[in-house]
Amino acid sequence: MIDIAWIPTQKPLFAVRVCINKRLNTDRLPSCGGRGSRGLADLLERRVLAEGIPAEIIRGPCMNNCLIGPNLKIQGAEFFNLRDDISDANIEKIMDAIKAEAERRKALAPETP
Ligand code: FES
């Protein structure tokens, strides 16, 4: 038997889906990717990992709300339309919602022996 310290990775309890669609024809519809959602997804992922929140950041396609994006959806919880405003205040609102959903899901999860 190998005697090593092993820390199991935490399985994500839910996903946060960020639209990273980027359109090249910016004269028609704006796109979340064109408004900085890719950097937003990276930032949220770093924060979630650093704070040990059991959530997974998923980068996804268009959510059909392009005019009011960047858009993201917390699985089972809020849908955010950032309306071209990736400010620190909005990022904190998103992080608060992610933390609230994590706490809600932890409370629902069955206890492991
Ligand atoms: S490009 Fe993000 S919702 Fe359409």
Backbone and ligand atoms as CSV (ligand in chain L), in Angstrom:
chain,resi,resn,atom,element,x,y,z
A,1,MET,N,N,0.844,-1.183,0.000
A,1,MET,CA,C,0.000,0.000,0.000
A,1,MET,C,C,0.881,1.234,0.000
A,2,ILE,N,N,0.509,2.182,-0.805
A,2,ILE,CA,C,1.278,3.432,-0.885
A,2,ILE,C,C,0.769,4.385,0.177
A,3,ASP,N,N,1.684,4.906,0.997
A,3,ASP,CA,C,1.292,5.792,2.082
A,3,ASP,C,C,1.550,7.241,1.660
A,4,ILE,N,N,0.547,7.871,1.129
A,4,ILE,CA,C,0.679,9.273,0.734
A,4,ILE,C,C,-0.515,10.059,1.255
A,5,ALA,N,N,-0.273,11.317,1.480
A,5,ALA,CA,C,-1.388,12.189,1.856
A,5,ALA,C,C,-2.181,12.475,0.585
A,6,TRP,N,N,-3.448,12.229,0.651
A,6,TRP,CA,C,-4.271,12.439,-0.529
A,6,TRP,C,C,-5.492,13.266,-0.162
A,7,ILE,N,N,-5.685,14.316,-0.881
A,7,ILE,CA,C,-6.837,15.174,-0.640
A,7,ILE,C,C,-7.749,15.049,-1.856
A,8,PRO,N,N,-8.942,14.489,-1.653
A,8,PRO,CA,C,-9.835,14.347,-2.818
A,8,PRO,C,C,-10.257,15.706,-3.346
A,9,THR,N,N,-10.381,15.796,-4.641
A,9,THR,CA,C,-10.858,17.044,-5.226
A,9,THR,C,C,-12.345,17.173,-4.943
A,10,GLN,N,N,-12.777,18.383,-4.832
A,10,GLN,CA,C,-14.175,18.638,-4.530
A,10,GLN,C,C,-14.984,18.598,-5.824
A,11,LYS,N,N,-15.994,17.760,-5.845
A,11,LYS,CA,C,-16.835,17.669,-7.037
A,11,LYS,C,C,-17.728,18.905,-7.110
A,12,PRO,N,N,-17.811,19.544,-8.275
A,12,PRO,CA,C,-18.693,20.716,-8.370
A,12,PRO,C,C,-20.142,20.337,-8.091
A,13,LEU,N,N,-20.835,21.163,-7.340
A,13,LEU,CA,C,-22.245,20.909,-7.033
A,13,LEU,C,C,-23.159,21.538,-8.072
A,14,PHE,N,N,-22.643,22.523,-8.809
A,14,PHE,CA,C,-23.462,23.186,-9.821
A,14,PHE,C,C,-22.540,23.930,-10.788
A,15,ALA,N,N,-23.156,24.411,-11.858
A,15,ALA,CA,C,-22.384,25.096,-12.898
A,15,ALA,C,C,-22.834,26.550,-13.030
A,16,VAL,N,N,-21.910,27.360,-13.472
A,16,VAL,CA,C,-22.213,28.745,-13.842
A,16,VAL,C,C,-21.848,28.858,-15.317
A,17,ARG,N,N,-22.857,29.116,-16.135
A,17,ARG,CA,C,-22.631,29.135,-17.582
A,17,ARG,C,C,-22.492,30.569,-18.061
A,18,VAL,N,N,-21.363,30.869,-18.658
A,18,VAL,CA,C,-21.090,32.214,-19.156
A,18,VAL,C,C,-21.098,32.177,-20.685
A,19,CYS,N,N,-21.883,33.048,-21.293
A,19,CYS,CA,C,-21.885,33.140,-22.762
A,19,CYS,C,C,-20.588,33.801,-23.204
A,20,ILE,N,N,-19.847,33.110,-24.059
A,20,ILE,CA,C,-18.602,33.707,-24.573
A,20,ILE,C,C,-18.663,33.857,-26.093
A,21,ASN,N,N,-19.878,33.812,-26.624
A,21,ASN,CA,C,-20.038,33.967,-28.069
A,21,ASN,C,C,-19.480,35.315,-28.519
A,22,LYS,N,N,-18.709,35.284,-29.599
A,22,LYS,CA,C,-18.137,36.530,-30.121
A,22,LYS,C,C,-18.462,36.640,-31.603
A,23,ARG,N,N,-19.166,37.681,-31.959
A,23,ARG,CA,C,-19.546,37.912,-33.352
A,23,ARG,C,C,-18.523,38.805,-34.029
A,24,LEU,N,N,-18.302,38.504,-35.293
A,24,LEU,CA,C,-17.385,39.353,-36.057
A,24,LEU,C,C,-18.130,40.514,-36.701
A,25,ASN,N,N,-19.445,40.307,-36.982
A,25,ASN,CA,C,-20.235,41.371,-37.603
A,25,ASN,C,C,-20.840,42.276,-36.524
A,26,THR,N,N,-20.061,43.094,-35.923
A,26,THR,CA,C,-20.519,43.908,-34.792
A,26,THR,C,C,-21.523,44.977,-35.210
A,27,ASP,N,N,-21.711,45.185,-36.514
A,27,ASP,CA,C,-22.676,46.186,-36.953
A,27,ASP,C,C,-24.117,45.717,-36.765
A,28,ARG,N,N,-24.339,44.413,-36.564
A,28,ARG,CA,C,-25.707,43.903,-36.403
A,28,ARG,C,C,-26.070,43.770,-34.929
A,29,LEU,N,N,-25.540,42.776,-34.275
A,29,LEU,CA,C,-25.850,42.536,-32.864
A,29,LEU,C,C,-24.550,42.548,-32.060
A,30,PRO,N,N,-24.582,43.118,-30.869
A,30,PRO,CA,C,-23.399,42.985,-30.022
A,30,PRO,C,C,-23.315,41.542,-29.514
A,31,SER,N,N,-22.181,41.146,-29.008
A,31,SER,CA,C,-22.039,39.798,-28.464
A,31,SER,C,C,-21.347,39.864,-27.115
A,32,CYS,N,N,-21.637,38.864,-26.303
A,32,CYS,CA,C,-21.056,38.836,-24.954
A,32,CYS,C,C,-19.526,38.760,-25.022
A,33,GLY,N,N,-19.023,37.926,-25.937
A,33,GLY,CA,C,-17.573,37.810,-26.074
A,33,GLY,C,C,-16.946,39.125,-26.487
A,34,GLY,N,N,-17.668,39.876,-27.294
A,34,GLY,CA,C,-17.171,41.175,-27.726
A,34,GLY,C,C,-17.232,42.224,-26.622
A,35,ARG,N,N,-17.943,41.934,-25.561
A,35,ARG,CA,C,-18.077,42.854,-24.435
A,35,ARG,C,C,-17.283,42.389,-23.216
A,36,GLY,N,N,-16.407,41.434,-23.400
A,36,GLY,CA,C,-15.497,41.059,-22.315
A,36,GLY,C,C,-15.902,39.859,-21.484
A,37,SER,N,N,-16.846,39.034,-21.992
A,37,SER,CA,C,-17.293,37.911,-21.159
A,37,SER,C,C,-16.239,36.818,-21.017
A,38,ARG,N,N,-15.302,36.750,-21.957
A,38,ARG,CA,C,-14.258,35.713,-21.830
A,38,ARG,C,C,-13.345,36.025,-20.654
A,39,GLY,N,N,-12.996,37.276,-20.511
A,39,GLY,CA,C,-12.201,37.689,-19.346
A,39,GLY,C,C,-12.999,37.544,-18.060
A,40,LEU,N,N,-14.288,37.819,-18.142
A,40,LEU,CA,C,-15.157,37.655,-16.971
A,40,LEU,C,C,-15.190,36.185,-16.528
A,41,ALA,N,N,-15.315,35.271,-17.489
A,41,ALA,CA,C,-15.329,33.836,-17.154
A,41,ALA,C,C,-14.013,33.434,-16.484
A,42,ASP,N,N,-12.905,33.931,-17.015
A,42,ASP,CA,C,-11.594,33.614,-16.416
A,42,ASP,C,C,-11.517,34.146,-14.985
A,43,LEU,N,N,-11.982,35.374,-14.799
A,43,LEU,CA,C,-11.944,35.989,-13.467
A,43,LEU,C,C,-12.812,35.206,-12.479
A,44,LEU,N,N,-14.033,34.863,-12.892
A,44,LEU,CA,C,-14.922,34.102,-12.004
A,44,LEU,C,C,-14.318,32.746,-11.665
A,45,GLU,N,N,-13.698,32.121,-12.649
A,45,GLU,CA,C,-13.083,30.812,-12.405
A,45,GLU,C,C,-11.953,30.926,-11.387
A,46,ARG,N,N,-11.140,31.952,-11.519
A,46,ARG,CA,C,-10.049,32.150,-10.542
A,46,ARG,C,C,-10.602,32.372,-9.145
A,47,ARG,N,N,-11.653,33.198,-9.054
A,47,ARG,CA,C,-12.250,33.484,-7.736
A,47,ARG,C,C,-12.866,32.231,-7.123
A,48,VAL,N,N,-13.597,31.468,-7.938
A,48,VAL,CA,C,-14.255,30.251,-7.445
A,48,VAL,C,C,-13.207,29.250,-6.937
A,49,LEU,N,N,-12.129,29.091,-7.690
A,49,LEU,CA,C,-11.071,28.163,-7.271
A,49,LEU,C,C,-10.375,28.667,-6.015
A,50,ALA,N,N,-10.051,29.950,-5.983
A,50,ALA,CA,C,-9.333,30.521,-4.841
A,50,ALA,C,C,-10.155,30.442,-3.561
A,51,GLU,N,N,-11.472,30.574,-3.692
A,51,GLU,CA,C,-12.329,30.575,-2.509
A,51,GLU,C,C,-12.898,29.191,-2.188
A,52,GLY,N,N,-12.521,28.187,-2.996
A,52,GLY,CA,C,-12.946,26.815,-2.718
A,52,GLY,C,C,-14.442,26.603,-2.838
A,53,ILE,N,N,-15.073,27.317,-3.742
A,53,ILE,CA,C,-16.516,27.178,-3.947
A,53,ILE,C,C,-16.753,25.992,-4.894
A,54,PRO,N,N,-17.652,25.061,-4.533
A,54,PRO,CA,C,-17.854,23.876,-5.381
A,54,PRO,C,C,-18.708,24.171,-6.615
A,55,ALA,N,N,-18.251,25.088,-7.429
A,55,ALA,CA,C,-18.958,25.452,-8.659
A,55,ALA,C,C,-17.996,25.318,-9.832
A,56,GLU,N,N,-18.581,25.074,-10.997
A,56,GLU,CA,C,-17.789,24.927,-12.209
A,56,GLU,C,C,-18.188,26.042,-13.174
A,57,ILE,N,N,-17.219,26.750,-13.717
A,57,ILE,CA,C,-17.503,27.789,-14.705
A,57,ILE,C,C,-17.459,27.152,-16.090
A,58,ILE,N,N,-18.574,27.248,-16.792
A,58,ILE,CA,C,-18.674,26.680,-18.138
A,58,ILE,C,C,-18.802,27.820,-19.132
A,59,ARG,N,N,-18.011,27.780,-20.179
A,59,ARG,CA,C,-18.087,28.777,-21.243
A,59,ARG,C,C,-18.995,28.216,-22.331
A,60,GLY,N,N,-20.042,28.970,-22.658
A,60,GLY,CA,C,-21.023,28.419,-23.581
A,60,GLY,C,C,-21.377,29.352,-24.715
A,61,PRO,N,N,-22.272,28.872,-25.586
A,61,PRO,CA,C,-22.694,29.662,-26.743
A,61,PRO,C,C,-23.758,30.699,-26.380
A,62,CYS,N,N,-24.252,31.365,-27.392
A,62,CYS,CA,C,-25.221,32.445,-27.247
A,62,CYS,C,C,-26.462,31.994,-26.475
A,63,MET,N,N,-26.971,32.895,-25.618
A,63,MET,CA,C,-28.171,32.625,-24.829
A,63,MET,C,C,-29.363,33.443,-25.333
A,64,ASN,N,N,-29.228,34.039,-26.499
A,64,ASN,CA,C,-30.313,34.814,-27.121
A,64,ASN,C,C,-30.768,36.023,-26.313
A,65,ASN,N,N,-29.844,36.626,-25.612
A,65,ASN,CA,C,-30.118,37.886,-24.911
A,65,ASN,C,C,-28.978,38.864,-25.218
A,66,CYS,N,N,-28.548,38.861,-26.452
A,66,CYS,CA,C,-27.318,39.546,-26.846
A,66,CYS,C,C,-27.345,41.046,-26.550
A,67,LEU,N,N,-28.492,41.680,-26.703
A,67,LEU,CA,C,-28.544,43.133,-26.537
A,67,LEU,C,C,-28.318,43.573,-25.098
A,68,ILE,N,N,-28.541,42.686,-24.136
A,68,ILE,CA,C,-28.402,43.068,-22.733
A,68,ILE,C,C,-27.278,42.290,-22.042
A,69,GLY,N,N,-26.356,41.747,-22.828
A,69,GLY,CA,C,-25.243,40.976,-22.276
A,69,GLY,C,C,-24.099,41.850,-21.819
A,70,PRO,N,N,-23.055,41.250,-21.345
A,70,PRO,CA,C,-22.797,39.825,-21.185
A,70,PRO,C,C,-23.805,39.138,-20.256
A,71,ASN,N,N,-24.087,37.876,-20.615
A,71,ASN,CA,C,-25.066,37.095,-19.878
A,71,ASN,C,C,-24.434,35.869,-19.244
A,72,LEU,N,N,-24.933,35.549,-18.052
A,72,LEU,CA,C,-24.512,34.303,-17.423
A,72,LEU,C,C,-25.635,33.763,-16.565
A,73,LYS,N,N,-25.626,32.445,-16.395
A,73,LYS,CA,C,-26.679,31.765,-15.640
A,73,LYS,C,C,-26.053,30.885,-14.582
A,74,ILE,N,N,-26.524,31.067,-13.353
A,74,ILE,CA,C,-26.128,30.172,-12.281
A,74,ILE,C,C,-27.149,29.050,-12.272
A,75,GLN,N,N,-26.695,27.829,-12.432
A,75,GLN,CA,C,-27.595,26.675,-12.518
A,75,GLN,C,C,-28.511,26.621,-11.295
A,76,GLY,N,N,-29.799,26.643,-11.558
A,76,GLY,CA,C,-30.784,26.574,-10.480
A,76,GLY,C,C,-31.000,27.886,-9.757
A,77,ALA,N,N,-30.376,28.945,-10.242
A,77,ALA,CA,C,-30.510,30.234,-9.550
A,77,ALA,C,C,-30.588,31.364,-10.577
A,78,GLU,N,N,-29.942,32.467,-10.278
A,78,GLU,CA,C,-30.131,33.697,-11.053
A,78,GLU,C,C,-29.557,33.663,-12.467
A,79,PHE,N,N,-30.180,34.484,-13.305
A,79,PHE,CA,C,-29.686,34.764,-14.650
A,79,PHE,C,C,-29.253,36.227,-14.643
A,80,PHE,N,N,-28.015,36.497,-14.993
A,80,PHE,CA,C,-27.501,37.861,-14.965
A,80,PHE,C,C,-27.391,38.424,-16.372
A,81,ASN,N,N,-27.941,39.607,-16.568
A,81,ASN,CA,C,-27.730,40.397,-17.786
A,81,ASN,C,C,-26.924,41.614,-17.347
A,82,LEU,N,N,-25.685,41.684,-17.725
A,82,LEU,CA,C,-24.816,42.741,-17.186
A,82,LEU,C,C,-24.915,44.065,-17.944
A,83,ARG,N,N,-25.580,44.072,-19.050
A,83,ARG,CA,C,-25.815,45.307,-19.821
A,83,ARG,C,C,-24.524,46.111,-20.026
A,84,ASP,N,N,-23.525,45.402,-20.515
A,84,ASP,CA,C,-22.236,46.021,-20.860
A,84,ASP,C,C,-21.517,46.621,-19.642
A,85,ASP,N,N,-21.800,46.098,-18.459
A,85,ASP,CA,C,-21.199,46.643,-17.245
A,85,ASP,C,C,-20.513,45.530,-16.438
A,86,ILE,N,N,-19.245,45.281,-16.756
A,86,ILE,CA,C,-18.479,44.304,-15.968
A,86,ILE,C,C,-17.680,45.097,-14.941
A,87,SER,N,N,-18.389,45.653,-13.991
A,87,SER,CA,C,-17.739,46.447,-12.948
A,87,SER,C,C,-17.459,45.561,-11.734
A,88,ASP,N,N,-16.625,46.073,-10.840
A,88,ASP,CA,C,-16.335,45.322,-9.609
A,88,ASP,C,C,-17.618,45.056,-8.830
A,89,ALA,N,N,-18.533,46.043,-8.822
A,89,ALA,CA,C,-19.787,45.873,-8.079
A,89,ALA,C,C,-20.596,44.710,-8.651
A,90,ASN,N,N,-20.673,44.603,-9.969
A,90,ASN,CA,C,-21.418,43.499,-10.574
A,90,ASN,C,C,-20.725,42.165,-10.339
A,91,ILE,N,N,-19.405,42.163,-10.388
A,91,ILE,CA,C,-18.679,40.911,-10.134
A,91,ILE,C,C,-18.934,40.453,-8.699
A,92,GLU,N,N,-18.969,41.391,-7.770
A,92,GLU,CA,C,-19.265,41.011,-6.380
A,92,GLU,C,C,-20.695,40.478,-6.251
A,93,LYS,N,N,-21.647,41.077,-6.985
A,93,LYS,CA,C,-23.020,40.561,-6.958
A,93,LYS,C,C,-23.067,39.121,-7.468
A,94,ILE,N,N,-22.344,38.866,-8.551
A,94,ILE,CA,C,-22.315,37.507,-9.105
A,94,ILE,C,C,-21.676,36.546,-8.109
A,95,MET,N,N,-20.557,36.948,-7.523
A,95,MET,CA,C,-19.883,36.073,-6.553
A,95,MET,C,C,-20.777,35.815,-5.346
A,96,ASP,N,N,-21.496,36.829,-4.889
A,96,ASP,CA,C,-22.421,36.631,-3.763
A,96,ASP,C,C,-23.503,35.617,-4.133
A,97,ALA,N,N,-24.021,35.707,-5.354
A,97,ALA,CA,C,-25.054,34.766,-5.799
A,97,ALA,C,C,-24.482,33.351,-5.928
A,98,ILE,N,N,-23.255,33.242,-6.423
A,98,ILE,CA,C,-22.616,31.914,-6.531
A,98,ILE,C,C,-22.418,31.320,-5.132
A,99,LYS,N,N,-21.952,32.133,-4.199
A,99,LYS,CA,C,-21.742,31.643,-2.829
A,99,LYS,C,C,-23.071,31.236,-2.191
A,100,ALA,N,N,-24.120,32.028,-2.431
A,100,ALA,CA,C,-25.434,31.700,-1.869
A,100,ALA,C,C,-25.938,30.377,-2.426
A,101,GLU,N,N,-25.763,30.169,-3.726
A,101,GLU,CA,C,-26.204,28.909,-4.332
A,101,GLU,C,C,-25.388,27.737,-3.790
A,102,ALA,N,N,-24.085,27.948,-3.582
A,102,ALA,CA,C,-23.246,26.877,-3.013
A,102,ALA,C,C,-23.723,26.513,-1.608
A,103,GLU,N,N,-24.042,27.520,-0.809
A,103,GLU,CA,C,-24.527,27.247,0.547
A,103,GLU,C,C,-25.866,26.520,0.505
A,104,ARG,N,N,-26.750,26.946,-0.410
A,104,ARG,CA,C,-28.055,26.301,-0.537
A,104,ARG,C,C,-27.886,24.824,-0.908
A,105,ARG,N,N,-26.983,24.570,-1.849
A,105,ARG,CA,C,-26.796,23.187,-2.292
A,105,ARG,C,C,-26.110,22.336,-1.238
A,106,LYS,N,N,-25.179,22.927,-0.500
A,106,LYS,CA,C,-24.522,22.166,0.581
A,106,LYS,C,C,-25.545,21.769,1.631
A,107,ALA,N,N,-26.497,22.672,1.910
A,107,ALA,CA,C,-27.523,22.372,2.902
A,107,ALA,C,C,-28.445,21.250,2.432
A,108,LEU,N,N,-28.637,21.132,1.121
A,108,LEU,CA,C,-29.504,20.089,0.569
A,108,LEU,C,C,-28.793,18.740,0.411
A,109,ALA,N,N,-27.466,18.789,0.306
A,109,ALA,CA,C,-26.707,17.556,0.042
A,109,ALA,C,C,-26.789,16.617,1.234
A,110,PRO,N,N,-26.942,15.328,0.980
A,110,PRO,CA,C,-26.967,14.374,2.088
A,110,PRO,C,C,-25.601,14.305,2.761
A,111,GLU,N,N,-25.627,14.097,4.061
A,111,GLU,CA,C,-24.362,14.009,4.806
A,111,GLU,C,C,-23.683,12.687,4.485
A,112,THR,N,N,-22.366,12.756,4.315
A,112,THR,CA,C,-21.597,11.534,4.073
A,112,THR,C,C,-21.079,11.017,5.404
A,113,PRO,N,N,-21.095,9.715,5.578
A,113,PRO,CA,C,-20.657,9.176,6.862
A,113,PRO,C,C,-19.158,9.337,7.083
L,1,FES,S1,S,-23.898,36.627,-27.602
L,1,FES,FE1,FE,-24.260,36.240,-25.495
L,1,FES,S2,S,-26.388,36.013,-25.419
L,1,FES,FE2,FE,-26.000,36.228,-27.509
